[in-house]
């Protein structure tokens, strides 16, 4: 992981993160390997996995 400050790459990464969170929340069968589980980091950042990453 690295910090990103350029708008276009940052927007793409945020969209990918949102899509991934949607897949996790959907409850559908999802492979449990080959990805980094970011839930602990998101909780520490104060983000909820409830409704499209709303802030507490």
Secondary structure, DSSP 8 states (H G I E B T S, - for coil): ------HHHHHHHHHHHHHHHHHHHH-----SSSS---HHHHHHTTB-SSSSS-B-
